[in-house]
């Protein structure tokens, strides 16, 4: 615990002007970002008597080891810079809203040559127009199904689109009139884009003009006695009205507004947002946050506005934003919103009428969201704290291990050897800091395979040594060993890939793996990081230098946390290993034999042992395999005779031929592969 007076700037050093400040911990990691109208007055509040500070503020200033600031011209610039730094550094003591679930959006990919309508979740992408969020994905699909009759925009994936273009035949939607089939050039790219823009305008709430236009066209068609066209337009109008009826009218004056309501207690806050367009609720979403700093309701509203509109396009900011409390001061925030929209934005508290009644409805939703969140996680915060304390006591640590790194080795009989590193902070997974390693060389070349024996020990020693060599290199490069002013020379406060050390290293394994990890740290001169291992057999916790394991009770929260960390490391490692192994396989020649299913393929390979022996077998020998008749045997022999004879290796379990390894693809910590050459936005990075 640091003493704030040890890094307190002298009053004359702090300017009396607007600016943004950063608190850093002993590892130069940014832990808090704030803004102020007067930096001198605001920072003075942090360096008063600790007993007078809010408990969360006291925790922040005692965790910090330095403070620095940047002067700006106006409070609006301070607001913009504060938001940018919070997004960049992800400080642990700032308010960070978390979506209480992953909301689906209706998205139109206007950046593509042929825009596509689809359901999207997650981070928003440039060049895509979003509508929603919706409570359920099926609600989007119902709406789109109704609108495709009037706006037959492409909805197929890139693969389906290319296949249809190659064959010259559209998909089913193209045949039934729910797609204009740009894949087979039934419509030009320009006309299809215009159709997508009309779809987007309708979803944005500009419905009245379009329906009136259709009604006029229907009347004109009837007068010209084109009754079939008039009937088709009539049905289109009914479909559009039916789609509109799915959103109830809540404001009679066709208002465009966002309503933000809060429910909070001493520890947490829940936010609910209703997006009203054209007087109808077009979307709803909710956030929750831990109140890790002393904040008012106005501060929470300001953070919600930053997160809601910080990365949105200007047209997503409505004319009116209704809130339960105004930020202090409100002027810079309102000016920032106006700049985002490009026109005036009214930020106010509703006082009476329909808007006040609707705000009460949003507040009730926020209260219910907070109750539900606390019901789900009532024991979670307490449980995580208890788990960390139990681990600290069991391993005789000086303090609770707020950052835990876990390592696991994965391979298939000595081939494709990989390792994973997962990170848990405050008992929660921090997937952005996951890492993965390729073990150099083939393990089986240096050791005899003994299950979890010497192979894993050597690999574990290599991985720990590589990870902490990088830590020492980054630490030396950023000047953390320097003293005085030299210690503050780092320009970028973002944590480097390996610059932030854990308090505890967990390895998947028993005494040998733990000894290897400890030996690797000792060789590097690192003695302030604890090491333990969790053995799968009896879930025993091993520590270096001890002949007997530490046995935690089966109901121990600390043991549960170690198991979760170990299982996550195992999942991440085996996912990467399977991805690497899959790239070494190509299809077997048996796949080209008509009528030969998986069961008989497996029977053939099991009987002969390899594809090479099967290729040299006679027809009568092939017929000895159960289920293989003469005709099938002749077909198999002919297929294998026409196949290339060079077979490096065969996987006897699947019948697939192994070939030389290709360059690696990226693997996301969730287990999804990412195409080679794609931008490196992955959370788990290969080293």
TIMAR-841926 format. One record per residue (C-alpha): x, y, z. Coordinates in steps of 0.05 Angstrom, whole numbers. Layout:
// residues N
<u = X; v = Y; w = Z>
...
// end
This chain:
// residues 687
<u = 0; v = 0; w = 0>
<u = 31; v = 66; w = -23>
<u = 29; v = 130; w = 16>
<u = -3; v = 185; w = -27>
<u = 43; v = 237; w = 3>
<u = 102; v = 201; w = -28>
<u = 81; v = 222; w = -98>
<u = 39; v = 284; w = -84>
<u = 59; v = 341; w = -130>
<u = 73; v = 409; w = -99>
<u = 15; v = 458; w = -107>
<u = 55; v = 503; w = -152>
<u = 67; v = 447; w = -202>
<u = -8; v = 435; w = -216>
<u = -39; v = 486; w = -265>
<u = -105; v = 519; w = -248>
<u = -137; v = 503; w = -316>
<u = -180; v = 449; w = -349>
<u = -147; v = 383; w = -362>
<u = -146; v = 307; w = -355>
<u = -104; v = 269; w = -304>
<u = -80; v = 197; w = -298>
<u = -61; v = 158; w = -236>
<u = -11; v = 101; w = -247>
<u = 8; v = 43; w = -203>
<u = 79; v = 19; w = -187>
<u = 82; v = -18; w = -254>
<u = 64; v = 46; w = -292>
<u = -4; v = 19; w = -309>
<u = -59; v = 71; w = -314>
<u = -110; v = 55; w = -260>
<u = -154; v = 117; w = -261>
<u = -169; v = 173; w = -311>
<u = -208; v = 236; w = -292>
<u = -222; v = 306; w = -318>
<u = -228; v = 372; w = -283>
<u = -247; v = 444; w = -295>
<u = -189; v = 462; w = -249>
<u = -135; v = 409; w = -243>
<u = -106; v = 442; w = -181>
<u = -171; v = 440; w = -142>
<u = -190; v = 370; w = -164>
<u = -123; v = 337; w = -150>
<u = -119; v = 371; w = -82>
<u = -181; v = 331; w = -62>
<u = -144; v = 266; w = -72>
<u = -86; v = 284; w = -25>
<u = -124; v = 302; w = 38>
<u = -127; v = 259; w = 101>
<u = -142; v = 187; w = 81>
<u = -195; v = 182; w = 135>
<u = -236; v = 235; w = 99>
<u = -236; v = 200; w = 32>
<u = -289; v = 154; w = 5>
<u = -267; v = 81; w = 15>
<u = -262; v = 69; w = -60>
<u = -223; v = 134; w = -71>
<u = -178; v = 115; w = -14>
<u = -165; v = 47; w = -46>
<u = -147; v = 81; w = -112>
<u = -98; v = 132; w = -84>
<u = -63; v = 80; w = -41>
<u = -56; v = 33; w = -101>
<u = -28; v = 89; w = -145>
<u = 46; v = 107; w = -145>
<u = 45; v = 170; w = -189>
<u = 0; v = 221; w = -220>
<u = 7; v = 262; w = -284>
<u = -38; v = 308; w = -324>
<u = -50; v = 340; w = -392>
<u = -76; v = 411; w = -399>
<u = -130; v = 426; w = -451>
<u = -165; v = 489; w = -474>
<u = -238; v = 475; w = -457>
<u = -280; v = 428; w = -415>
<u = -307; v = 397; w = -479>
<u = -237; v = 377; w = -500>
<u = -226; v = 349; w = -430>
<u = -289; v = 307; w = -437>
<u = -266; v = 280; w = -505>
<u = -196; v = 265; w = -480>
<u = -221; v = 231; w = -417>
<u = -265; v = 184; w = -458>
<u = -209; v = 168; w = -506>
<u = -161; v = 151; w = -450>
<u = -213; v = 108; w = -414>
<u = -223; v = 68; w = -478>
<u = -148; v = 63; w = -490>
<u = -122; v = 46; w = -421>
<u = -183; v = 10; w = -391>
<u = -168; v = 35; w = -320>
<u = -191; v = -12; w = -265>
<u = -218; v = 44; w = -219>
<u = -261; v = 80; w = -271>
<u = -335; v = 67; w = -280>
<u = -342; v = 17; w = -337>
<u = -412; v = -3; w = -357>
<u = -422; v = -75; w = -378>
<u = -479; v = -97; w = -421>
<u = -523; v = -142; w = -380>
<u = -530; v = -185; w = -442>
<u = -507; v = -186; w = -514>
<u = -562; v = -149; w = -552>
<u = -575; v = -166; w = -625>
<u = -580; v = -109; w = -676>
<u = -610; v = -106; w = -745>
<u = -551; v = -86; w = -789>
<u = -545; v = -63; w = -861>
<u = -474; v = -69; w = -888>
<u = -473; v = -6; w = -930>
<u = -397; v = -12; w = -939>
<u = -405; v = -72; w = -985>
<u = -417; v = -68; w = -1060>
<u = -484; v = -104; w = -1050>
<u = -508; v = -84; w = -979>
<u = -533; v = -142; w = -937>
<u = -586; v = -143; w = -882>
<u = -568; v = -187; w = -823>
<u = -569; v = -197; w = -748>
<u = -506; v = -173; w = -713>
<u = -480; v = -174; w = -642>
<u = -418; v = -147; w = -608>
<u = -376; v = -86; w = -627>
<u = -402; v = -41; w = -682>
<u = -363; v = -36; w = -747>
<u = -352; v = 22; w = -793>
<u = -395; v = 27; w = -855>
<u = -452; v = -12; w = -823>
<u = -520; v = 19; w = -804>
<u = -549; v = -10; w = -740>
<u = -621; v = -10; w = -717>
<u = -641; v = -33; w = -648>
<u = -619; v = -63; w = -602>
<u = -674; v = -115; w = -598>
<u = -691; v = -160; w = -540>
<u = -690; v = -223; w = -583>
<u = -660; v = -242; w = -650>
<u = -726; v = -273; w = -672>
<u = -759; v = -205; w = -666>
<u = -709; v = -179; w = -718>
<u = -722; v = -237; w = -765>
<u = -797; v = -228; w = -761>
<u = -790; v = -155; w = -778>
<u = -742; v = -169; w = -836>
<u = -787; v = -224; w = -863>
<u = -844; v = -174; w = -868>
<u = -801; v = -119; w = -899>
<u = -767; v = -162; w = -951>
<u = -831; v = -165; w = -990>
<u = -826; v = -90; w = -1001>
<u = -750; v = -82; w = -997>
<u = -721; v = -146; w = -1027>
<u = -650; v = -133; w = -1003>
<u = -596; v = -186; w = -1001>
<u = -593; v = -226; w = -936>
<u = -547; v = -283; w = -956>
<u = -475; v = -294; w = -932>
<u = -415; v = -280; w = -976>
<u = -405; v = -354; w = -990>
<u = -477; v = -365; w = -1013>
<u = -473; v = -301; w = -1055>
<u = -409; v = -323; w = -1091>
<u = -437; v = -393; w = -1103>
<u = -501; v = -366; w = -1133>
<u = -460; v = -319; w = -1178>
<u = -416; v = -377; w = -1200>
<u = -474; v = -424; w = -1217>
<u = -519; v = -369; w = -1245>
<u = -578; v = -391; w = -1201>
<u = -605; v = -350; w = -1143>
<u = -624; v = -379; w = -1075>
<u = -695; v = -394; w = -1054>
<u = -709; v = -322; w = -1032>
<u = -693; v = -299; w = -1103>
<u = -745; v = -347; w = -1131>
<u = -801; v = -327; w = -1083>
<u = -790; v = -252; w = -1092>
<u = -758; v = -236; w = -1024>
<u = -691; v = -220; w = -1055>
<u = -676; v = -179; w = -1116>
<u = -621; v = -229; w = -1134>
<u = -562; v = -182; w = -1148>
<u = -519; v = -245; w = -1149>
<u = -546; v = -262; w = -1218>
<u = -551; v = -189; w = -1240>
<u = -627; v = -184; w = -1238>
<u = -615; v = -115; w = -1208>
<u = -555; v = -69; w = -1216>
<u = -510; v = -51; w = -1158>
<u = -535; v = 21; w = -1159>
<u = -608; v = 1; w = -1156>
<u = -595; v = -50; w = -1101>
<u = -559; v = 2; w = -1060>
<u = -618; v = 50; w = -1069>
<u = -663; v = -7; w = -1045>
<u = -619; v = -16; w = -983>
<u = -621; v = 59; w = -969>
<u = -697; v = 58; w = -972>
<u = -698; v = -1; w = -924>
<u = -652; v = 37; w = -877>
<u = -695; v = 101; w = -881>
<u = -757; v = 61; w = -864>
<u = -723; v = 28; w = -804>
<u = -698; v = 96; w = -781>
<u = -770; v = 119; w = -772>
<u = -783; v = 156; w = -837>
<u = -844; v = 112; w = -851>
<u = -901; v = 161; w = -864>
<u = -872; v = 191; w = -927>
<u = -857; v = 123; w = -958>
<u = -925; v = 94; w = -942>
<u = -960; v = 155; w = -971>
<u = -918; v = 147; w = -1034>
<u = -939; v = 74; w = -1041>
<u = -1012; v = 92; w = -1030>
<u = -1007; v = 144; w = -1086>
<u = -975; v = 92; w = -1132>
<u = -1030; v = 43; w = -1115>
<u = -1083; v = 94; w = -1132>
<u = -1049; v = 111; w = -1198>
<u = -1045; v = 37; w = -1216>
<u = -1119; v = 27; w = -1202>
<u = -1138; v = 87; w = -1245>
<u = -1097; v = 59; w = -1302>
<u = -1133; v = -8; w = -1291>
<u = -1068; v = -43; w = -1274>
<u = -1103; v = -82; w = -1219>
<u = -1050; v = -134; w = -1207>
<u = -997; v = -81; w = -1193>
<u = -1046; v = -43; w = -1149>
<u = -1061; v = -107; w = -1110>
<u = -987; v = -120; w = -1101>
<u = -976; v = -49; w = -1075>
<u = -1036; v = -57; w = -1028>
<u = -1004; v = -119; w = -999>
<u = -937; v = -83; w = -992>
<u = -971; v = -27; w = -953>
<u = -1005; v = -78; w = -907>
<u = -937; v = -112; w = -895>
<u = -905; v = -46; w = -876>
<u = -962; v = -27; w = -829>
<u = -958; v = -96; w = -796>
<u = -883; v = -86; w = -785>
<u = -896; v = -17; w = -755>
<u = -949; v = -45; w = -708>
<u = -895; v = -88; w = -675>
<u = -870; v = -25; w = -640>
<u = -922; v = 8; w = -595>
<u = -933; v = 83; w = -599>
<u = -908; v = 114; w = -533>
<u = -904; v = 188; w = -552>
<u = -959; v = 216; w = -594>
<u = -919; v = 273; w = -623>
<u = -872; v = 226; w = -662>
<u = -813; v = 247; w = -619>
<u = -742; v = 222; w = -631>
<u = -710; v = 214; w = -562>
<u = -667; v = 169; w = -518>
<u = -690; v = 159; w = -447>
<u = -637; v = 140; w = -395>
<u = -656; v = 117; w = -325>
<u = -614; v = 94; w = -267>
<u = -622; v = 49; w = -206>
<u = -565; v = 47; w = -157>
<u = -542; v = 28; w = -88>
<u = -476; v = 37; w = -51>
<u = -439; v = -15; w = -92>
<u = -471; v = -20; w = -161>
<u = -514; v = 17; w = -212>
<u = -559; v = -6; w = -268>
<u = -575; v = 35; w = -329>
<u = -634; v = 24; w = -376>
<u = -641; v = 60; w = -443>
<u = -702; v = 64; w = -487>
<u = -691; v = 87; w = -559>
<u = -754; v = 122; w = -584>
<u = -758; v = 140; w = -658>
<u = -820; v = 167; w = -690>
<u = -857; v = 161; w = -624>
<u = -844; v = 86; w = -621>
<u = -795; v = 46; w = -579>
<u = -745; v = 21; w = -630>
<u = -695; v = -9; w = -582>
<u = -678; v = -23; w = -510>
<u = -613; v = -40; w = -475>
<u = -585; v = -44; w = -404>
<u = -518; v = -37; w = -370>
<u = -492; v = -51; w = -300>
<u = -429; v = -26; w = -266>
<u = -391; v = -33; w = -201>
<u = -383; v = 35; w = -167>
<u = -308; v = 31; w = -158>
<u = -303; v = 105; w = -145>
<u = -344; v = 157; w = -108>
<u = -393; v = 182; w = -161>
<u = -458; v = 220; w = -162>
<u = -519; v = 204; w = -204>
<u = -499; v = 260; w = -251>
<u = -430; v = 228; w = -259>
<u = -461; v = 161; w = -276>
<u = -505; v = 195; w = -328>
<u = -444; v = 229; w = -358>
<u = -407; v = 162; w = -363>
<u = -469; v = 130; w = -394>
<u = -473; v = 185; w = -446>
<u = -399; v = 176; w = -463>
<u = -407; v = 102; w = -472>
<u = -472; v = 107; w = -510>
<u = -451; v = 160; w = -561>
<u = -375; v = 159; w = -558>
<u = -367; v = 111; w = -616>
<u = -433; v = 120; w = -651>
<u = -443; v = 156; w = -716>
<u = -473; v = 225; w = -713>
<u = -542; v = 204; w = -738>
<u = -550; v = 158; w = -677>
<u = -554; v = 217; w = -630>
<u = -627; v = 240; w = -626>
<u = -654; v = 310; w = -619>
<u = -672; v = 299; w = -546>
<u = -639; v = 259; w = -490>
<u = -679; v = 252; w = -426>
<u = -641; v = 235; w = -362>
<u = -656; v = 228; w = -287>
<u = -601; v = 278; w = -267>
<u = -557; v = 327; w = -304>
<u = -481; v = 323; w = -304>
<u = -445; v = 378; w = -267>
<u = -430; v = 420; w = -306>
<u = -481; v = 404; w = -360>
<u = -455; v = 454; w = -412>
<u = -394; v = 416; w = -438>
<u = -433; v = 351; w = -443>
<u = -489; v = 384; w = -482>
<u = -439; v = 418; w = -527>
<u = -404; v = 351; w = -539>
<u = -470; v = 317; w = -557>
<u = -486; v = 374; w = -605>
<u = -418; v = 366; w = -638>
<u = -430; v = 291; w = -645>
<u = -498; v = 301; w = -678>
<u = -481; v = 363; w = -719>
<u = -543; v = 398; w = -693>
<u = -573; v = 420; w = -628>
<u = -587; v = 366; w = -575>
<u = -633; v = 378; w = -516>
<u = -607; v = 345; w = -453>
<u = -658; v = 352; w = -397>
<u = -699; v = 320; w = -341>
<u = -772; v = 308; w = -360>
<u = -820; v = 343; w = -313>
<u = -890; v = 326; w = -335>
<u = -934; v = 292; w = -387>
<u = -921; v = 231; w = -430>
<u = -846; v = 237; w = -427>
<u = -846; v = 238; w = -351>
<u = -892; v = 176; w = -351>
<u = -847; v = 140; w = -400>
<u = -785; v = 158; w = -358>
<u = -820; v = 125; w = -298>
<u = -828; v = 62; w = -340>
<u = -754; v = 63; w = -358>
<u = -737; v = 72; w = -284>
<u = -778; v = 12; w = -265>
<u = -740; v = -29; w = -317>
<u = -675; v = -4; w = -286>
<u = -697; v = -25; w = -217>
<u = -717; v = -94; w = -241>
<u = -651; v = -100; w = -278>
<u = -611; v = -84; w = -215>
<u = -652; v = -133; w = -173>
<u = -641; v = -187; w = -225>
<u = -567; v = -172; w = -230>
<u = -559; v = -174; w = -155>
<u = -597; v = -239; w = -151>
<u = -551; v = -270; w = -202>
<u = -487; v = -241; w = -172>
<u = -505; v = -229; w = -100>
<u = -454; v = -279; w = -77>
<u = -406; v = -266; w = -134>
<u = -368; v = -206; w = -107>
<u = -366; v = -235; w = -38>
<u = -347; v = -304; w = -65>
<u = -290; v = -277; w = -107>
<u = -261; v = -239; w = -48>
<u = -268; v = -300; w = -4>
<u = -235; v = -344; w = -57>
<u = -175; v = -298; w = -63>
<u = -167; v = -294; w = 12>
<u = -170; v = -370; w = 18>
<u = -116; v = -378; w = -35>
<u = -74; v = -325; w = 0>
<u = -79; v = -362; w = 67>
<u = -68; v = -431; w = 37>
<u = -5; v = -410; w = 0>
<u = 19; v = -363; w = 56>
<u = 20; v = -302; w = 10>
<u = 30; v = -231; w = 36>
<u = -34; v = -207; w = 2>
<u = -91; v = -233; w = -40>
<u = -68; v = -250; w = -112>
<u = -107; v = -198; w = -152>
<u = -74; v = -222; w = -216>
<u = -66; v = -296; w = -229>
<u = -34; v = -327; w = -291>
<u = -44; v = -400; w = -308>
<u = -4; v = -442; w = -358>
<u = -21; v = -508; w = -392>
<u = 14; v = -552; w = -443>
<u = -23; v = -588; w = -499>
<u = 2; v = -636; w = -553>
<u = -15; v = -700; w = -589>
<u = 38; v = -753; w = -574>
<u = 93; v = -702; w = -578>
<u = 69; v = -666; w = -641>
<u = 40; v = -596; w = -647>
<u = 63; v = -577; w = -577>
<u = 32; v = -512; w = -553>
<u = 21; v = -476; w = -488>
<u = -30; v = -426; w = -463>
<u = -29; v = -369; w = -414>
<u = -94; v = -344; w = -385>
<u = -102; v = -285; w = -338>
<u = -152; v = -274; w = -282>
<u = -156; v = -207; w = -248>
<u = -198; v = -198; w = -185>
<u = -225; v = -268; w = -197>
<u = -250; v = -253; w = -267>
<u = -221; v = -274; w = -334>
<u = -185; v = -219; w = -372>
<u = -186; v = -248; w = -442>
<u = -151; v = -189; w = -474>
<u = -87; v = -211; w = -440>
<u = -90; v = -285; w = -458>
<u = -28; v = -310; w = -494>
<u = -8; v = -373; w = -531>
<u = 59; v = -404; w = -546>
<u = 89; v = -453; w = -596>
<u = 139; v = -498; w = -562>
<u = 204; v = -499; w = -601>
<u = 221; v = -567; w = -630>
<u = 184; v = -632; w = -625>
<u = 178; v = -654; w = -553>
<u = 184; v = -728; w = -568>
<u = 251; v = -717; w = -601>
<u = 284; v = -699; w = -534>
<u = 244; v = -740; w = -485>
<u = 206; v = -806; w = -484>
<u = 132; v = -795; w = -479>
<u = 107; v = -810; w = -409>
<u = 39; v = -776; w = -406>
<u = 47; v = -717; w = -359>
<u = 121; v = -732; w = -349>
<u = 185; v = -701; w = -372>
<u = 155; v = -673; w = -437>
<u = 108; v = -627; w = -400>
<u = 163; v = -609; w = -350>
<u = 211; v = -586; w = -404>
<u = 156; v = -549; w = -441>
<u = 132; v = -515; w = -378>
<u = 202; v = -491; w = -362>
<u = 209; v = -463; w = -432>
<u = 143; v = -426; w = -430>
<u = 154; v = -395; w = -361>
<u = 224; v = -374; w = -381>
<u = 200; v = -342; w = -446>
<u = 143; v = -305; w = -413>
<u = 184; v = -275; w = -357>
<u = 244; v = -259; w = -401>
<u = 196; v = -215; w = -439>
<u = 172; v = -185; w = -374>
<u = 243; v = -168; w = -353>
<u = 258; v = -139; w = -422>
<u = 195; v = -96; w = -422>
<u = 209; v = -74; w = -351>
<u = 280; v = -53; w = -367>
<u = 257; v = -18; w = -431>
<u = 203; v = 23; w = -397>
<u = 252; v = 46; w = -343>
<u = 216; v = 17; w = -282>
<u = 284; v = 5; w = -249>
<u = 302; v = 79; w = -257>
<u = 296; v = 127; w = -199>
<u = 270; v = 198; w = -193>
<u = 249; v = 233; w = -256>
<u = 276; v = 178; w = -300>
<u = 221; v = 132; w = -274>
<u = 168; v = 176; w = -307>
<u = 195; v = 178; w = -378>
<u = 145; v = 129; w = -408>
<u = 100; v = 164; w = -458>
<u = 49; v = 109; w = -465>
<u = 13; v = 83; w = -404>
<u = -17; v = 22; w = -438>
<u = 8; v = -43; w = -407>
<u = 58; v = -77; w = -452>
<u = 46; v = -148; w = -473>
<u = 85; v = -177; w = -415>
<u = 102; v = -117; w = -372>
<u = 50; v = -129; w = -318>
<u = 71; v = -185; w = -270>
<u = 23; v = -232; w = -233>
<u = 22; v = -243; w = -159>
<u = 11; v = -318; w = -170>
<u = 31; v = -366; w = -226>
<u = -11; v = -429; w = -230>
<u = 11; v = -488; w = -273>
<u = -31; v = -547; w = -295>
<u = 5; v = -605; w = -263>
<u = 37; v = -632; w = -201>
<u = 104; v = -627; w = -166>
<u = 149; v = -634; w = -228>
<u = 114; v = -579; w = -267>
<u = 115; v = -533; w = -206>
<u = 189; v = -546; w = -195>
<u = 202; v = -530; w = -269>
<u = 164; v = -464; w = -264>
<u = 200; v = -444; w = -200>
<u = 267; v = -463; w = -230>
<u = 253; v = -419; w = -291>
<u = 237; v = -359; w = -246>
<u = 298; v = -371; w = -202>
<u = 343; v = -373; w = -263>
<u = 317; v = -304; w = -282>
<u = 326; v = -277; w = -212>
<u = 252; v = -268; w = -199>
<u = 234; v = -284; w = -127>
<u = 172; v = -242; w = -113>
<u = 122; v = -283; w = -153>
<u = 88; v = -343; w = -120>
<u = 80; v = -409; w = -157>
<u = 32; v = -467; w = -147>
<u = 5; v = -525; w = -188>
<u = -63; v = -559; w = -190>
<u = -60; v = -633; w = -204>
<u = -121; v = -662; w = -239>
<u = -121; v = -730; w = -204>
<u = -141; v = -708; w = -134>
<u = -144; v = -633; w = -146>
<u = -84; v = -624; w = -100>
<u = -48; v = -557; w = -96>
<u = 28; v = -565; w = -100>
<u = 78; v = -512; w = -79>
<u = 153; v = -511; w = -94>
<u = 199; v = -547; w = -46>
<u = 144; v = -585; w = -9>
<u = 139; v = -660; w = -11>
<u = 65; v = -659; w = 7>
<u = 10; v = -621; w = -28>
<u = -35; v = -568; w = 3>
<u = -105; v = -599; w = 7>
<u = -162; v = -549; w = 4>
<u = -232; v = -570; w = 25>
<u = -276; v = -593; w = -33>
<u = -324; v = -537; w = -16>
<u = -270; v = -484; w = -15>
<u = -283; v = -423; w = -57>
<u = -208; v = -417; w = -67>
<u = -205; v = -487; w = -97>
<u = -264; v = -471; w = -142>
<u = -227; v = -409; w = -168>
<u = -163; v = -448; w = -181>
<u = -204; v = -501; w = -218>
<u = -237; v = -448; w = -262>
<u = -169; v = -417; w = -278>
<u = -138; v = -485; w = -294>
<u = -198; v = -507; w = -337>
<u = -196; v = -442; w = -376>
<u = -122; v = -451; w = -390>
<u = -135; v = -523; w = -412>
<u = -192; v = -501; w = -458>
<u = -150; v = -446; w = -490>
<u = -90; v = -492; w = -500>
<u = -128; v = -550; w = -530>
<u = -167; v = -505; w = -576>
<u = -102; v = -477; w = -604>
<u = -71; v = -546; w = -609>
<u = -131; v = -574; w = -647>
<u = -129; v = -515; w = -695>
<u = -56; v = -527; w = -710>
<u = -67; v = -601; w = -719>
<u = -126; v = -591; w = -766>
<u = -83; v = -551; w = -814>
<u = -37; v = -611; w = -823>
<u = -92; v = -655; w = -851>
<u = -122; v = -660; w = -920>
<u = -178; v = -704; w = -946>
<u = -167; v = -779; w = -953>
<u = -173; v = -813; w = -1022>
<u = -226; v = -856; w = -990>
<u = -271; v = -795; w = -989>
<u = -278; v = -800; w = -1065>
<u = -305; v = -871; w = -1063>
<u = -380; v = -868; w = -1075>
<u = -423; v = -902; w = -1023>
<u = -366; v = -911; w = -973>
<u = -388; v = -882; w = -906>
<u = -348; v = -864; w = -844>
<u = -360; v = -931; w = -810>
<u = -331; v = -972; w = -867>
<u = -273; v = -922; w = -876>
<u = -255; v = -932; w = -803>
<u = -262; v = -1008; w = -810>
<u = -214; v = -1008; w = -870>
<u = -161; v = -966; w = -835>
<u = -167; v = -1006; w = -771>
<u = -160; v = -1072; w = -810>
<u = -99; v = -1050; w = -851>
<u = -68; v = -1001; w = -803>
<u = -51; v = -948; w = -855>
<u = -71; v = -922; w = -922>
<u = -5; v = -945; w = -952>
<u = -20; v = -1018; w = -934>
<u = -91; v = -1011; w = -959>
<u = -66; v = -985; w = -1026>
<u = -22; v = -1047; w = -1035>
<u = -77; v = -1096; w = -1016>
<u = -112; v = -1141; w = -1067>
<u = -186; v = -1140; w = -1079>
<u = -194; v = -1206; w = -1042>
<u = -157; v = -1177; w = -982>
<u = -201; v = -1115; w = -982>
<u = -263; v = -1161; w = -983>
<u = -240; v = -1191; w = -917>
<u = -262; v = -1127; w = -882>
<u = -333; v = -1135; w = -854>
<u = -384; v = -1099; w = -897>
<u = -341; v = -1094; w = -959>
<u = -367; v = -1132; w = -1020>
<u = -332; v = -1147; w = -1086>
<u = -361; v = -1087; w = -1123>
<u = -342; v = -1040; w = -1067>
<u = -273; v = -1071; w = -1062>
<u = -261; v = -1061; w = -1136>
<u = -283; v = -988; w = -1131>
<u = -236; v = -977; w = -1071>
<u = -177; v = -1008; w = -1108>
<u = -190; v = -967; w = -1170>
<u = -196; v = -902; w = -1129>
<u = -131; v = -916; w = -1092>
<u = -95; v = -935; w = -1155>
<u = -111; v = -867; w = -1185>
<u = -90; v = -829; w = -1122>
<u = -20; v = -800; w = -1112>
<u = 23; v = -853; w = -1077>
<u = 64; v = -805; w = -1035>
<u = 35; v = -808; w = -965>
<u = 77; v = -776; w = -910>
<u = 34; v = -801; w = -852>
<u = -37; v = -824; w = -839>
<u = -80; v = -811; w = -778>
<u = -106; v = -881; w = -764>
<u = -164; v = -854; w = -724>
<u = -193; v = -813; w = -780>
<u = -160; v = -838; w = -844>
<u = -134; v = -768; w = -860>
<u = -66; v = -757; w = -891>
<u = -19; v = -710; w = -855>
<u = 18; v = -659; w = -896>
<u = 69; v = -604; w = -881>
<u = 46; v = -551; w = -833>
<u = 22; v = -485; w = -861>
<u = 35; v = -417; w = -830>
<u = -6; v = -407; w = -767>
<u = -74; v = -375; w = -765>
<u = -96; v = -333; w = -708>
<u = -139; v = -364; w = -654>
<u = -186; v = -322; w = -612>
<u = -190; v = -340; w = -537>
<u = -263; v = -361; w = -549>
<u = -235; v = -416; w = -595>
<u = -255; v = -386; w = -662>
<u = -201; v = -385; w = -717>
<u = -187; v = -320; w = -753>
<u = -164; v = -318; w = -825>
<u = -90; v = -310; w = -837>
<u = -70; v = -240; w = -856>
<u = -129; v = -209; w = -819>
<u = -115; v = -149; w = -774>
<u = -89; v = -170; w = -706>
<u = -149; v = -155; w = -662>
<u = -147; v = -220; w = -625>
<u = -150; v = -222; w = -550>
<u = -103; v = -282; w = -543>
<u = -37; v = -269; w = -579>
<u = 15; v = -318; w = -602>
<u = 86; v = -309; w = -578>
// end
